[in-house]
Amino acid sequence: MVVTVKAANIFAGISQAVGEQQFQTLFENSAVKIERIISQSYSSPENFWYDQSEPEWVIVLRGAATLEFEGGRFIEMKTGDHVTIPSHAKHRVHQTGLETVWLAVHVKGK
């Protein structure tokens, strides 16, 4: 049996679309989804909240961001900072730096 393994770089292929978010699924199975998210000076639309049914763990690999949680709590994140967002914790991206690279891990069925 021949197994093919392909290496890739997390920072490859980043476009410079300011004010946008780009999502790329890196791995997914029935238990977990891992995404690379690129945010270019991005803020979630006003009055928009993520309300996910699954817990999510995110880390800032490069750049900086501020997350806002319902109720007025803000979490400032810089390179290397990570946070676990529980299921149904309403949150939004308050603001990111000029180029912020995130890694997001969504735990399915929890």
MOPAC internal coordinates of N, CA, C and O (Angstrom, degrees):
PM7 1SCF
backbone

  N    0.0000 0     0.00 0     0.00 0    0    0    0
  C    1.4446 1     0.00 0     0.00 0    1    0    0
  C    1.5349 1   109.15 1     0.00 0    2    1    0
  O    1.2310 1   120.73 1   -53.67 1    3    2    1
  N    1.3080 1   116.20 1   126.33 1    3    2    1
  C    1.4590 1   121.67 1   178.47 1    5    3    2
  C    1.5257 1   108.58 1   -99.57 1    6    5    3
  O    1.2310 1   121.17 1   -53.23 1    7    6    5
  N    1.3079 1   115.37 1   126.77 1    7    6    5
  C    1.4648 1   121.00 1   178.21 1    9    7    6
  C    1.5192 1   108.26 1  -106.11 1   10    9    7
  O    1.2310 1   120.73 1   -51.97 1   11   10    9
  N    1.3077 1   116.21 1   128.03 1   11   10    9
  C    1.4562 1   121.41 1   178.23 1   13   11   10
  C    1.5169 1   109.06 1   -99.30 1   14   13   11
  O    1.2310 1   120.88 1   -53.93 1   15   14   13
  N    1.3094 1   115.92 1   126.07 1   15   14   13
  C    1.4542 1   122.11 1   178.29 1   17   15   14
  C    1.5162 1   107.91 1  -122.00 1   18   17   15
  O    1.2310 1   120.77 1   -49.48 1   19   18   17
  N    1.3137 1   116.13 1   130.52 1   19   18   17
  C    1.4632 1   120.71 1  -178.61 1   21   19   18
  C    1.5274 1   108.82 1  -119.94 1   22   21   19
  O    1.2310 1   120.46 1   -51.84 1   23   22   21
  N    1.3163 1   116.73 1   128.16 1   23   22   21
  C    1.4601 1   121.71 1   176.66 1   25   23   22
  C    1.5264 1   108.98 1   -92.23 1   26   25   23
  O    1.2310 1   120.81 1   -30.37 1   27   26   25
  N    1.3257 1   116.05 1   149.63 1   27   26   25
  C    1.4635 1   121.74 1   177.74 1   29   27   26
  C    1.5259 1   108.63 1  -144.44 1   30   29   27
  O    1.2310 1   120.91 1   -15.98 1   31   30   29
  N    1.3154 1   115.87 1   164.02 1   31   30   29
  C    1.4596 1   121.25 1   179.79 1   33   31   30
  C    1.5200 1   109.21 1  -109.51 1   34   33   31
  O    1.2310 1   120.16 1   -51.71 1   35   34   33
  N    1.3166 1   117.30 1   128.29 1   35   34   33
  C    1.4669 1   123.05 1  -176.80 1   37   35   34
  C    1.5235 1   112.35 1   -61.03 1   38   37   35
  O    1.2310 1   119.93 1   154.74 1   39   38   37
  N    1.3446 1   117.73 1   -25.26 1   39   38   37
  C    1.4602 1   121.87 1  -177.06 1   41   39   38
  C    1.5345 1   113.24 1   -96.01 1   42   41   39
  O    1.2310 1   119.97 1   178.01 1   43   42   41
  N    1.3176 1   117.67 1    -1.99 1   43   42   41
  C    1.4666 1   121.26 1  -178.57 1   45   43   42
  C    1.5253 1   111.15 1   -74.21 1   46   45   43
  O    1.2310 1   120.92 1   -34.95 1   47   46   45
  N    1.3165 1   115.85 1   145.05 1   47   46   45
  C    1.4614 1   121.38 1   172.23 1   49   47   46
  C    1.5122 1   115.43 1    75.05 1   50   49   47
  O    1.2310 1   120.16 1  -154.11 1   51   50   49
  N    1.3161 1   117.30 1    25.89 1   51   50   49
  C    1.4651 1   120.20 1   179.38 1   53   51   50
  C    1.5256 1   108.57 1   -84.90 1   54   53   51
  O    1.2310 1   120.91 1   -57.71 1   55   54   53
  N    1.3315 1   115.87 1   122.29 1   55   54   53
  C    1.4679 1   119.41 1   176.33 1   57   55   54
  C    1.5271 1   109.17 1   -89.93 1   58   57   55
  O    1.2310 1   120.41 1   -12.11 1   59   58   57
  N    1.2919 1   116.82 1   167.89 1   59   58   57
  C    1.4652 1   122.35 1  -174.58 1   61   59   58
  C    1.5263 1   111.74 1  -109.11 1   62   61   59
  O    1.2310 1   119.54 1  -129.73 1   63   62   61
  N    1.3073 1   118.49 1    50.27 1   63   62   61
  C    1.4646 1   122.56 1  -179.33 1   65   63   62
  C    1.5225 1   109.61 1   -88.97 1   66   65   63
  O    1.2310 1   120.49 1   -85.31 1   67   66   65
  N    1.3205 1   116.66 1    94.69 1   67   66   65
  C    1.4640 1   122.22 1  -176.30 1   69   67   66
  C    1.5229 1   110.32 1   -63.68 1   70   69   67
  O    1.2310 1   121.04 1   -40.75 1   71   70   69
  N    1.3381 1   115.61 1   139.25 1   71   70   69
  C    1.4579 1   121.71 1   178.41 1   73   71   70
  C    1.5142 1   113.86 1    82.40 1   74   73   71
  O    1.2310 1   120.22 1  -167.91 1   75   74   73
  N    1.3092 1   117.18 1    12.09 1   75   74   73
  C    1.4628 1   121.97 1  -177.09 1   77   75   74
  C    1.5065 1   111.66 1  -120.12 1   78   77   75
  O    1.2310 1   121.45 1   -16.48 1   79   78   77
  N    1.3311 1   114.83 1   163.52 1   79   78   77
  C    1.4526 1   121.47 1   168.40 1   81   79   78
  C    1.5185 1   107.68 1  -123.10 1   82   81   79
  O    1.2310 1   121.16 1   -41.27 1   83   82   81
  N    1.3310 1   115.39 1   138.73 1   83   82   81
  C    1.4574 1   121.98 1   178.10 1   85   83   82
  C    1.5241 1   107.80 1  -120.91 1   86   85   83
  O    1.2310 1   120.25 1   -48.55 1   87   86   85
  N    1.3262 1   117.13 1   131.45 1   87   86   85
  C    1.4491 1   122.57 1  -179.80 1   89   87   86
  C    1.5213 1   109.36 1  -114.43 1   90   89   87
  O    1.2310 1   120.68 1   -45.09 1   91   90   89
  N    1.3323 1   116.30 1   134.91 1   91   90   89
  C    1.4617 1   121.34 1   176.21 1   93   91   90
  C    1.5224 1   107.98 1  -135.29 1   94   93   91
  O    1.2310 1   120.46 1   -60.19 1   95   94   93
  N    1.3259 1   116.73 1   119.81 1   95   94   93
  C    1.4563 1   120.72 1   176.17 1   97   95   94
  C    1.5264 1   108.33 1   -76.02 1   98   97   95
  O    1.2310 1   120.92 1   -57.23 1   99   98   97
  N    1.3345 1   115.84 1   122.77 1   99   98   97
  C    1.4576 1   122.05 1  -179.71 1  101   99   98
  C    1.5244 1   111.89 1   -94.74 1  102  101   99
  O    1.2310 1   121.08 1   147.67 1  103  102  101
  N    1.3394 1   115.54 1   -32.33 1  103  102  101
  C    1.4675 1   121.30 1  -179.48 1  105  103  102
  C    1.5133 1   107.82 1  -158.24 1  106  105  103
  O    1.2310 1   120.81 1   -38.45 1  107  106  105
  N    1.3385 1   116.06 1   141.55 1  107  106  105
  C    1.4582 1   119.71 1   176.28 1  109  107  106
  C    1.5153 1   109.81 1  -154.11 1  110  109  107
  O    1.2310 1   121.20 1   -42.98 1  111  110  109
  N    1.3168 1   115.30 1   137.02 1  111  110  109
  C    1.4604 1   121.90 1   170.25 1  113  111  110
  C    1.5253 1   107.58 1  -144.12 1  114  113  111
  O    1.2310 1   119.31 1    13.81 1  115  114  113
  N    1.3144 1   118.93 1  -166.19 1  115  114  113
  C    1.4633 1   121.23 1  -175.41 1  117  115  114
  C    1.5295 1   113.12 1   -70.71 1  118  117  115
  O    1.2310 1   119.38 1   165.80 1  119  118  117
  N    1.3172 1   118.79 1   -14.20 1  119  118  117
  C    1.4614 1   121.62 1  -176.42 1  121  119  118
  C    1.5235 1   114.44 1  -107.43 1  122  121  119
  O    1.2310 1   120.10 1   154.58 1  123  122  121
  N    1.3376 1   117.42 1   -25.42 1  123  122  121
  C    1.4659 1   119.61 1  -171.40 1  125  123  122
  C    1.5329 1   110.57 1  -151.47 1  126  125  123
  O    1.2310 1   121.37 1   -29.48 1  127  126  125
  N    1.3245 1   114.99 1   150.52 1  127  126  125
  C    1.4664 1   121.83 1   171.63 1  129  127  126
  C    1.5241 1   106.71 1  -130.69 1  130  129  127
  O    1.2310 1   120.66 1   -50.31 1  131  130  129
  N    1.3405 1   116.33 1   129.69 1  131  130  129
  C    1.4566 1   122.05 1   179.88 1  133  131  130
  C    1.5239 1   107.40 1  -117.11 1  134  133  131
  O    1.2310 1   121.20 1   -54.32 1  135  134  133
  N    1.3397 1   115.31 1   125.68 1  135  134  133
  C    1.4567 1   121.19 1  -177.61 1  137  135  134
  C    1.5187 1   111.56 1  -124.40 1  138  137  135
  O    1.2310 1   121.44 1   -32.09 1  139  138  137
  N    1.3231 1   114.86 1   147.91 1  139  138  137
  C    1.4638 1   121.22 1   165.97 1  141  139  138
  C    1.5238 1   105.18 1   -99.01 1  142  141  139
  O    1.2310 1   120.93 1   -47.74 1  143  142  141
  N    1.3294 1   115.83 1   132.26 1  143  142  141
  C    1.4580 1   121.27 1   178.11 1  145  143  142
  C    1.5263 1   107.46 1  -122.48 1  146  145  143
  O    1.2310 1   121.02 1   -50.88 1  147  146  145
  N    1.3101 1   115.66 1   129.12 1  147  146  145
  C    1.4548 1   121.71 1   175.62 1  149  147  146
  C    1.5234 1   106.96 1  -110.52 1  150  149  147
  O    1.2310 1   120.16 1   -54.59 1  151  150  149
  N    1.3210 1   117.29 1   125.41 1  151  150  149
  C    1.4639 1   122.57 1   178.38 1  153  151  150
  C    1.5243 1   108.40 1  -120.35 1  154  153  151
  O    1.2310 1   120.77 1   -54.88 1  155  154  153
  N    1.3054 1   116.12 1   125.12 1  155  154  153
  C    1.4683 1   122.35 1  -178.27 1  157  155  154
  C    1.5315 1   108.43 1  -111.89 1  158  157  155
  O    1.2310 1   119.58 1   -83.83 1  159  158  157
  N    1.3270 1   118.41 1    96.17 1  159  158  157
  C    1.4722 1   122.57 1  -178.44 1  161  159  158
  C    1.5297 1   109.78 1    47.53 1  162  161  159
  O    1.2310 1   120.77 1  -128.42 1  163  162  161
  N    1.3151 1   116.13 1    51.58 1  163  162  161
  C    1.4651 1   122.72 1  -171.02 1  165  163  162
  C    1.5211 1   112.02 1  -101.33 1  166  165  163
  O    1.2310 1   121.02 1   -35.62 1  167  166  165
  N    1.3209 1   115.65 1   144.38 1  167  166  165
  C    1.4649 1   123.98 1   168.40 1  169  167  166
  C    1.5222 1   107.44 1  -134.56 1  170  169  167
  O    1.2310 1   120.33 1   -40.89 1  171  170  169
  N    1.3351 1   116.98 1   139.11 1  171  170  169
  C    1.4637 1   119.47 1   174.49 1  173  171  170
  C    1.5229 1   108.75 1   -61.62 1  174  173  171
  O    1.2310 1   120.39 1   -29.06 1  175  174  173
  N    1.3272 1   116.86 1   150.94 1  175  174  173
  C    1.4671 1   118.98 1   176.83 1  177  175  174
  C    1.5381 1   110.69 1   -57.48 1  178  177  175
  O    1.2310 1   120.95 1   -31.31 1  179  178  177
  N    1.3123 1   115.78 1   148.69 1  179  178  177
  C    1.4586 1   120.65 1   179.29 1  181  179  178
  C    1.5275 1   109.56 1   -57.50 1  182  181  179
  O    1.2310 1   120.58 1   -40.73 1  183  182  181
  N    1.3108 1   116.50 1   139.27 1  183  182  181
  C    1.4714 1   124.70 1   179.80 1  185  183  182
  C    1.5305 1   113.82 1    66.05 1  186  185  183
  O    1.2310 1   119.64 1  -166.32 1  187  186  185
  N    1.3369 1   118.29 1    13.68 1  187  186  185
  C    1.4701 1   122.12 1   174.99 1  189  187  186
  C    1.5187 1   108.75 1   -95.89 1  190  189  187
  O    1.2310 1   120.35 1   -43.94 1  191  190  189
  N    1.3270 1   116.94 1   136.06 1  191  190  189
  C    1.4668 1   122.44 1   177.49 1  193  191  190
  C    1.5228 1   109.34 1  -133.99 1  194  193  191
  O    1.2310 1   120.80 1   -47.06 1  195  194  193
  N    1.3366 1   116.08 1   132.94 1  195  194  193
  C    1.4656 1   120.14 1   167.11 1  197  195  194
  C    1.5259 1   106.07 1   -73.93 1  198  197  195
  O    1.2310 1   120.44 1   -44.10 1  199  198  197
  N    1.3188 1   116.76 1   135.90 1  199  198  197
  C    1.4611 1   123.05 1   176.92 1  201  199  198
  C    1.5279 1   106.07 1  -139.46 1  202  201  199
  O    1.2310 1   121.11 1   -98.78 1  203  202  201
  N    1.3108 1   115.48 1    81.22 1  203  202  201
  C    1.4596 1   121.78 1  -170.88 1  205  203  202
  C    1.5233 1   111.33 1   -90.76 1  206  205  203
  O    1.2310 1   121.13 1   -38.16 1  207  206  205
  N    1.3129 1   115.45 1   141.84 1  207  206  205
  C    1.4660 1   120.78 1  -179.47 1  209  207  206
  C    1.5298 1   112.25 1   -79.41 1  210  209  207
  O    1.2310 1   120.58 1   170.27 1  211  210  209
  N    1.3289 1   116.50 1    -9.73 1  211  210  209
  C    1.4662 1   121.24 1  -178.47 1  213  211  210
  C    1.5248 1   110.21 1  -117.79 1  214  213  211
  O    1.2310 1   119.80 1   -33.63 1  215  214  213
  N    1.3398 1   117.99 1   146.37 1  215  214  213
  C    1.4645 1   118.95 1   174.25 1  217  215  214
  C    1.5279 1   109.91 1   -66.49 1  218  217  215
  O    1.2310 1   121.50 1   -27.19 1  219  218  217
  N    1.3227 1   114.74 1   152.81 1  219  218  217
  C    1.4583 1   120.97 1  -178.45 1  221  219  218
  C    1.5265 1   108.93 1  -136.33 1  222  221  219
  O    1.2310 1   120.98 1   -43.16 1  223  222  221
  N    1.3262 1   115.73 1   136.84 1  223  222  221
  C    1.4664 1   121.90 1   174.14 1  225  223  222
  C    1.5158 1   106.00 1  -113.85 1  226  225  223
  O    1.2310 1   120.36 1   -51.94 1  227  226  225
  N    1.3521 1   116.92 1   128.06 1  227  226  225
  C    1.4600 1   120.38 1   179.51 1  229  227  226
  C    1.5223 1   110.20 1  -127.92 1  230  229  227
  O    1.2310 1   121.10 1   -33.20 1  231  230  229
  N    1.3327 1   115.50 1   146.80 1  231  230  229
  C    1.4573 1   122.79 1   175.65 1  233  231  230
  C    1.5284 1   108.00 1  -133.13 1  234  233  231
  O    1.2310 1   120.77 1   -38.95 1  235  234  233
  N    1.3180 1   116.12 1   141.05 1  235  234  233
  C    1.4642 1   121.41 1   173.69 1  237  235  234
  C    1.5274 1   106.74 1   -88.63 1  238  237  235
  O    1.2310 1   120.84 1   -65.68 1  239  238  237
  N    1.3243 1   116.00 1   114.32 1  239  238  237
  C    1.4682 1   121.36 1   179.47 1  241  239  238
  C    1.5217 1   111.65 1   -84.18 1  242  241  239
  O    1.2310 1   121.12 1   149.46 1  243  242  241
  N    1.3268 1   115.47 1   -30.54 1  243  242  241
  C    1.4632 1   120.80 1   178.49 1  245  243  242
  C    1.5248 1   107.13 1  -155.92 1  246  245  243
  O    1.2310 1   120.71 1   -41.26 1  247  246  245
  N    1.3334 1   116.26 1   138.74 1  247  246  245
  C    1.4532 1   120.37 1   176.74 1  249  247  246
  C    1.5183 1   112.23 1   100.73 1  250  249  247
  O    1.2310 1   121.32 1    26.32 1  251  250  249
  N    1.3291 1   115.09 1  -153.68 1  251  250  249
  C    1.4651 1   121.36 1  -177.87 1  253  251  250
  C    1.5229 1   108.62 1  -153.93 1  254  253  251
  O    1.2310 1   121.29 1   -23.84 1  255  254  253
  N    1.3311 1   115.13 1   156.16 1  255  254  253
  C    1.4559 1   120.31 1  -179.98 1  257  255  254
  C    1.5196 1   109.58 1  -158.04 1  258  257  255
  O    1.2310 1   121.37 1   -22.51 1  259  258  257
  N    1.3156 1   114.99 1   157.49 1  259  258  257
  C    1.4570 1   121.49 1   171.44 1  261  259  258
  C    1.5146 1   107.30 1  -123.65 1  262  261  259
  O    1.2310 1   120.94 1   -56.63 1  263  262  261
  N    1.3289 1   115.80 1   123.37 1  263  262  261
  C    1.4592 1   121.94 1   174.34 1  265  263  262
  C    1.5223 1   108.10 1   -96.89 1  266  265  263
  O    1.2310 1   120.96 1   -36.54 1  267  266  265
  N    1.3240 1   115.78 1   143.46 1  267  266  265
  C    1.4614 1   121.86 1   176.18 1  269  267  266
  C    1.5251 1   108.04 1  -116.67 1  270  269  267
  O    1.2310 1   120.81 1   -46.17 1  271  270  269
  N    1.3191 1   116.05 1   133.83 1  271  270  269
  C    1.4573 1   121.63 1   178.06 1  273  271  270
  C    1.5167 1   109.35 1  -110.83 1  274  273  271
  O    1.2310 1   120.92 1   -31.10 1  275  274  273
  N    1.3218 1   115.84 1   148.90 1  275  274  273
  C    1.4581 1   120.74 1   178.76 1  277  275  274
  C    1.5276 1   109.06 1   -52.78 1  278  277  275
  O    1.2310 1   120.66 1   -43.40 1  279  278  277
  N    1.2928 1   116.34 1   136.60 1  279  278  277
  C    1.4566 1   120.76 1  -177.45 1  281  279  278
  C    1.5173 1   112.24 1   101.60 1  282  281  279
  O    1.2310 1   120.18 1   175.12 1  283  282  281
  N    1.3461 1   117.26 1    -4.88 1  283  282  281
  C    1.4498 1   120.87 1   174.17 1  285  283  282
  C    1.5140 1   116.94 1    94.94 1  286  285  283
  O    1.2310 1   119.51 1  -169.46 1  287  286  285
  N    1.3198 1   118.54 1    10.54 1  287  286  285
  C    1.4676 1   120.21 1   177.71 1  289  287  286
  C    1.5192 1   109.73 1   -84.89 1  290  289  287
  O    1.2310 1   120.77 1   -46.48 1  291  290  289
  N    1.3327 1   116.14 1   133.52 1  291  290  289
  C    1.4545 1   123.01 1   178.10 1  293  291  290
  C    1.5251 1   108.86 1  -116.24 1  294  293  291
  O    1.2310 1   120.94 1   -39.53 1  295  294  293
  N    1.3321 1   115.81 1   140.47 1  295  294  293
  C    1.4628 1   121.43 1   174.38 1  297  295  294
  C    1.5181 1   107.35 1  -123.13 1  298  297  295
  O    1.2310 1   120.79 1   -62.31 1  299  298  297
  N    1.3272 1   116.09 1   117.69 1  299  298  297
  C    1.4586 1   121.27 1   176.92 1  301  299  298
  C    1.5197 1   108.65 1   -89.47 1  302  301  299
  O    1.2310 1   121.00 1   -47.90 1  303  302  301
  N    1.3222 1   115.69 1   132.10 1  303  302  301
  C    1.4580 1   121.53 1  -177.18 1  305  303  302
  C    1.5176 1   110.22 1  -126.50 1  306  305  303
  O    1.2310 1   121.01 1   -38.48 1  307  306  305
  N    1.3256 1   115.66 1   141.52 1  307  306  305
  C    1.4604 1   122.06 1   174.71 1  309  307  306
  C    1.5259 1   107.61 1  -128.18 1  310  309  307
  O    1.2310 1   120.33 1    -2.40 1  311  310  309
  N    1.3121 1   116.98 1   177.60 1  311  310  309
  C    1.4586 1   121.56 1  -178.43 1  313  311  310
  C    1.5227 1   111.11 1   -48.71 1  314  313  311
  O    1.2310 1   120.97 1   -53.96 1  315  314  313
  N    1.3219 1   115.75 1   126.04 1  315  314  313
  C    1.4638 1   122.00 1   178.58 1  317  315  314
  C    1.5131 1   114.33 1    95.70 1  318  317  315
  O    1.2310 1   119.70 1   163.68 1  319  318  317
  N    1.3289 1   118.18 1   -16.32 1  319  318  317
  C    1.4678 1   120.57 1  -179.78 1  321  319  318
  C    1.5237 1   109.77 1   -77.62 1  322  321  319
  O    1.2310 1   120.99 1   -36.99 1  323  322  321
  N    1.3227 1   115.72 1   143.01 1  323  322  321
  C    1.4653 1   120.46 1   177.82 1  325  323  322
  C    1.5185 1   109.88 1  -138.85 1  326  325  323
  O    1.2310 1   121.16 1   -21.24 1  327  326  325
  N    1.3248 1   115.39 1   158.76 1  327  326  325
  C    1.4577 1   121.82 1  -178.46 1  329  327  326
  C    1.5282 1   108.52 1  -148.72 1  330  329  327
  O    1.2310 1   121.10 1   -33.99 1  331  330  329
  N    1.3304 1   115.51 1   146.01 1  331  330  329
  C    1.4602 1   121.50 1   172.29 1  333  331  330
  C    1.5237 1   107.64 1  -101.49 1  334  333  331
  O    1.2310 1   120.73 1   -53.97 1  335  334  333
  N    1.3145 1   116.21 1   126.03 1  335  334  333
  C    1.4600 1   122.43 1  -179.93 1  337  335  334
  C    1.5278 1   107.30 1  -105.72 1  338  337  335
  O    1.2310 1   120.20 1   -66.59 1  339  338  337
  N    1.3369 1   117.22 1   113.41 1  339  338  337
  C    1.4679 1   119.80 1  -178.64 1  341  339  338
  C    1.5314 1   111.89 1   -65.00 1  342  341  339
  O    1.2310 1   120.92 1   -19.13 1  343  342  341
  N    1.3190 1   115.84 1   160.87 1  343  342  341
  C    1.4629 1   121.50 1   174.53 1  345  343  342
  C    1.5210 1   109.42 1   -53.05 1  346  345  343
  O    1.2310 1   120.82 1   -40.95 1  347  346  345
  N    1.3187 1   116.04 1   139.05 1  347  346  345
  C    1.4691 1   124.74 1   175.63 1  349  347  346
  C    1.5223 1   114.89 1    60.31 1  350  349  347
  O    1.2310 1   119.88 1  -161.61 1  351  350  349
  N    1.3286 1   117.83 1    18.39 1  351  350  349
  C    1.4708 1   120.32 1   171.38 1  353  351  350
  C    1.5270 1   106.42 1   -81.46 1  354  353  351
  O    1.2310 1   120.53 1   -74.55 1  355  354  353
  N    1.3152 1   116.59 1   105.45 1  355  354  353
  C    1.4621 1   119.92 1  -177.30 1  357  355  354
  C    1.5193 1   109.49 1   -66.88 1  358  357  355
  O    1.2310 1   121.76 1   -52.96 1  359  358  357
  N    1.3524 1   114.23 1   127.04 1  359  358  357
  C    1.4586 1   120.40 1  -176.91 1  361  359  358
  C    1.5173 1   109.95 1  -150.17 1  362  361  359
  O    1.2310 1   121.55 1   -14.65 1  363  362  361
  N    1.3229 1   114.64 1   165.35 1  363  362  361
  C    1.4654 1   121.37 1   179.09 1  365  363  362
  C    1.5199 1   108.47 1  -150.91 1  366  365  363
  O    1.2310 1   120.79 1   -16.15 1  367  366  365
  N    1.3212 1   116.10 1   163.85 1  367  366  365
  C    1.4559 1   120.75 1   174.36 1  369  367  366
  C    1.5243 1   106.65 1   -87.53 1  370  369  367
  O    1.2310 1   120.74 1   -68.70 1  371  370  369
  N    1.3170 1   116.20 1   111.30 1  371  370  369
  C    1.4568 1   120.60 1   179.67 1  373  371  370
  C    1.5311 1   109.68 1   -71.66 1  374  373  371
  O    1.2310 1   120.49 1   133.13 1  375  374  373
  N    1.3369 1   116.67 1   -46.87 1  375  374  373
  C    1.4632 1   121.29 1   178.89 1  377  375  374
  C    1.5206 1   109.15 1  -168.81 1  378  377  375
  O    1.2310 1   120.90 1   -35.44 1  379  378  377
  N    1.3317 1   115.88 1   144.56 1  379  378  377
  C    1.4668 1   120.02 1   171.85 1  381  379  378
  C    1.5193 1   109.06 1  -119.61 1  382  381  379
  O    1.2310 1   121.57 1   -12.51 1  383  382  381
  N    1.3181 1   114.61 1   167.49 1  383  382  381
  C    1.4503 1   120.84 1   174.21 1  385  383  382
  C    1.5137 1   110.95 1   -71.70 1  386  385  383
  O    1.2310 1   121.35 1     0.83 1  387  386  385
  N    1.3221 1   115.03 1  -179.17 1  387  386  385
  C    1.4609 1   121.40 1  -178.67 1  389  387  386
  C    1.5282 1   111.39 1   -55.11 1  390  389  387
  O    1.2310 1   120.40 1   139.24 1  391  390  389
  N    1.3331 1   116.84 1   -40.76 1  391  390  389
  C    1.4648 1   120.97 1   174.04 1  393  391  390
  C    1.5184 1   108.44 1  -142.84 1  394  393  391
  O    1.2310 1   121.24 1   -68.44 1  395  394  393
  N    1.3114 1   115.23 1   111.56 1  395  394  393
  C    1.4609 1   120.82 1   178.55 1  397  395  394
  C    1.5192 1   108.33 1  -118.45 1  398  397  395
  O    1.2310 1   120.79 1   -50.64 1  399  398  397
  N    1.3345 1   116.09 1   129.36 1  399  398  397
  C    1.4612 1   122.55 1   178.76 1  401  399  398
  C    1.5260 1   107.02 1  -112.84 1  402  401  399
  O    1.2310 1   121.02 1   -59.08 1  403  402  401
  N    1.3187 1   115.65 1   120.92 1  403  402  401
  C    1.4600 1   123.07 1  -179.19 1  405  403  402
  C    1.5372 1   109.61 1  -111.29 1  406  405  403
  O    1.2310 1   120.99 1   -22.65 1  407  406  405
  N    1.3150 1   115.72 1   157.35 1  407  406  405
  C    1.4571 1   122.87 1   165.29 1  409  407  406
  C    1.5156 1   105.39 1  -122.19 1  410  409  407
  O    1.2310 1   120.18 1   -55.27 1  411  410  409
  N    1.3212 1   117.25 1   124.73 1  411  410  409
  C    1.4660 1   122.06 1  -178.38 1  413  411  410
  C    1.5223 1   109.06 1  -118.60 1  414  413  411
  O    1.2310 1   120.91 1   -46.88 1  415  414  413
  N    1.3134 1   115.87 1   133.12 1  415  414  413
  C    1.4603 1   122.76 1   177.35 1  417  415  414
  C    1.5228 1   108.01 1  -118.73 1  418  417  415
  O    1.2310 1   120.81 1   -64.57 1  419  418  417
  N    1.3339 1   116.05 1   115.43 1  419  418  417
  C    1.4608 1   122.63 1   179.17 1  421  419  418
  C    1.5231 1   108.26 1  -101.47 1  422  421  419
  O    1.2310 1   120.31 1   -57.00 1  423  422  421
  N    1.3182 1   117.02 1   123.00 1  423  422  421
  C    1.4615 1   121.99 1  -179.98 1  425  423  422
  C    1.5180 1   107.87 1   -93.89 1  426  425  423
  O    1.2310 1   120.61 1   -64.16 1  427  426  425
  N    1.3224 1   116.45 1   115.84 1  427  426  425
  C    1.4652 1   121.33 1  -175.17 1  429  427  426
  C    1.5294 1   111.36 1   -84.70 1  430  429  427
  O    1.2310 1   121.44 1   -31.78 1  431  430  429
  N    1.3213 1   114.86 1   148.22 1  431  430  429
  C    1.4512 1   121.32 1   173.16 1  433  431  430
  C    1.5146 1   114.99 1    70.60 1  434  433  431
  O    1.2310 1   120.01 1  -157.50 1  435  434  433
  N    1.3331 1   117.59 1    22.50 1  435  434  433
  C    1.4701 1   120.49 1   178.48 1  437  435  434
  C    1.4988 1   110.49 1  -107.76 1  438  437  435
  O    1.2310 1   120.10 1   180.00 1  439  438  437

